[in-house]
Amino acid sequence: MKASKRVPLNEIETDRVIEMAWEDRTPFEAIEAQFHLSEAQVIALMRSQLKRSSFNLWRKRVNQGISQKHAALRSSEISRFKCSRQRVISNNKISKR
């Protein structure tokens, strides 16, 4: 794994990363593109910010069956990061490009 400079996240950014990590359709690559956090860094963040039981539940969700959290492993039918019924998220930097 290559070392990357990691800028500390503020509270709002930390909350957004956690929210994106919980979303089934948001791949780790989208989190990395927006916040420059690798999958390992997201896992470490989740471990430090969540209760043990919540972290275990999240890891179980991410690891079950065919993972949608990796763009390369996703079904070709999934072409977006969020559900079509989800409203625009104000802190989402990618949607504002």
Residue, then its C-alpha position, 0 to 999 in steps of 0.5 A: m500500500k502506498a503512503s498518502k498524505r491524509v488531511p484530517l477530516n472535520e466533523i462534517e466530512t467525517d459524518r459524510v464519509i461514514e454515511m457514504a460507507w454505509e450506503d450500499r451503492t457507494p463504492f470505496e473508489a467514490i470515497e477515495a475520489q472525494f476524500h482521498l481515503s483508501e479502503a483501509q483508511v475508511i475501515a480504520l475511520m469506521r472502526s474508530q468512530l462506530k460502536r463495536s457492534s455497529f462496526n461489526l454489522w457494517r463489515k458483515r454488510v460490506n463483506q457479504g456475497i458480491s460486494q457493491k463497495h468495489a467498482a470492479l466487482r459491481s454489476s454492470e447494471i449499477s451505473r451510479f453512486k446513489c439511488s435514483r430516489q435519493r435527493v441531492i446531498s448538499n455536502n456531496k462534492i462530486s455531484k457539483r462538478 
